[in-house]
Amino acid sequence: MKPLAVLIMLGLVAVQVVARYRWGFLYEKEWQAAHILLGFAMCFGVLGLFHGRELFRHLTRRTWIVLATATGVFLLFWYFGRMDAYGRYWNALIPRDGHFAPIYAFAYFALAAVFFRLLLPFLTARWLLGMRPGELGLRASHNPHPPTVRRVWVVYLLLFLGVLPFVLQVSFTAAFQAKYPLCREIVSPDGGIALSHFLAYQAFYILIFVSGEGFWRGYITFGLERDLGLYGLVLMVVPYVTGHFGKPLPETLGAIAAGMTLGFLALKHRSMWLGVAIHYGVALSMDLLSIRANGFVIYPG
């Protein structure tokens, strides 16, 4: 791996993100596939400049299957698995008078994430690539250096503590307060949030990060590792960053560094579960800070 090639690829991804947010480049959600393909093309272009045709002759069927299926299931999830899709296809068919009606759309989002980002990719890995779930980060017992597993949680804890000041800073911005908590339907017109709604929402929220880490740091990262090594992390980051489109620009740009860091750590200790923990910890902090900044009140109910 050549570090300069990685830096150039990440820089191009960052420029692509800024171009979308600041200049409206392929801004509408219908252009999601174009953003992913453009990102892949830029990355492979840089790899070609640094390594020539030899790199492409080295790539096996596994790499192309992972990239193609990951892009496909991600786009299916993007267009049919999110909360706006629930509003288009299911909202009119499901009664809205139940106690947990405010979280129906978010529950659909979480369950769709499990189906598209966990079940389908891991079935593909088993049937087409012959890779078992443990090889894709679903457990740490495959790590050839168990002591690393025992110590690595300290690294994740330090990362979490390092991110918190930035989360606290952006929690005072209007964009942040308008976006979080992610399930805005649990907030009543008077700014109240029923505790039962909040807990149910958080239970489904965890599934978002289990499926996400299984997809990004599991299926894609481990699936590309054999042919591309650490270069595979950059290719994983391309769709990962586009999955943050719609969130505040600093968070989307931060996803570049977060994706690379979590992917690198997952490769080192062969597991995605500590990535789930830190990702959910940050998300919960963002929700709680947003609730506080907006003046919302959680009450028993």
C-alpha positions, 0 to 999 in steps of 0.5 A, a space after each residue: 500500500 502507498 499512503 500517498 495514494 490513500 490520501 489522494 483517494 480520500 481527498 477526492 472523496 472529500 471534494 465530492 462531498 463538498 461539491 454536493 453540499 456546497 455546489 449542489 453537484 448531483 444533489 438529489 437522492 436519485 443520484 446516489 448510484 452516480 455518486 458511488 460509481 464516481 467515487 469507485 472510478 476515482 479510486 480505481 483511477 488513482 490505484 491505476 496511476 500508482 500501480 498500473 495494470 498489475 493491480 487490476 490483473 491481481 483482482 479476483 472474482 471476489 472483489 467484483 462480487 463484493 463491490 457489485 452486490 454491496 452497491 446493489 443492496 445499499 441502493 435497495 436499502 437507500 430507496 426502499 428501506 428508509 423512513 421516507 419509503 415507509 411513508 410512501 408504501 406502508 403508512 396508509 396501510 397501517 393504523 396510526 392509533 397504537 401507542 407505539 405508532 410514532 416509532 413505526 416508520 423508524 422500526 421499519 427503517 431498522 428492520 429493513 437495515 437488518 434485511 438489506 445490510 446484514 441478511 442479504 450480504 451475509 447470505 451472498 458471502 456464504 453462497 457465492 464467496 464461501 465466507 462464513 459470518 465469523 470471517 466477516 467480523 461477527 465474532 472475535 474468536 478468529 483473531 490469531 492474536 487474542 491479547 490484541 482483542 483484550 486490549 483493543 477496547 481501550 483504543 475504542 474508548 479513547 476514540 469515543 472520548 476524543 469524538 465527544 467534544 466535537 459532538 458537544 460543539 456541533 450540538 449547538 448548531 441549528 442543523 444538528 438540532 433539526 436532525 436529531 433525535 433521528 426519530 423526530 416522530 417521538 417528539 410531541 408538539 409540546 416538546 415531550 418524549 414518552 420514556 417508552 417511545 424513547 426506549 423502543 426507539 433506542 432498541 431499534 436504533 441499535 439494530 441500525 448500527 449492528 447491520 451497518 457495521 456488519 455491512 461496512 466493516 464486515 461484508 465490504 471491508 473483509 470481503 475486499 481485504 484479500 485482494 486490496 488490503 488497506 486500499 479496500 477501506 477507501 472503497 468501503 468509505 465511498 458508499 459509506 459516506 454517501 449513506 450520510 448524505 442528508 446529515 450535516 456536512 461536518 458529520 458527513 465529512 467526519 464519516 470519511 475519517 470514522 469509516 477508515 478508522 473503524 475499518 482499520 481497527 476491525 481488520 486488526 482484531 477481526 471483529 466489528 462489535 466494538 465498532 457497534 459499541 462506539 458508533 451507538 455510543 456516539 449516536 446516543 450522545 447525539 440524541 441526548 445532547 439534541 434533546 437537551 439543546 432543543 429543550 425537549 423533556 422525557 417523561 414517564 409514559 
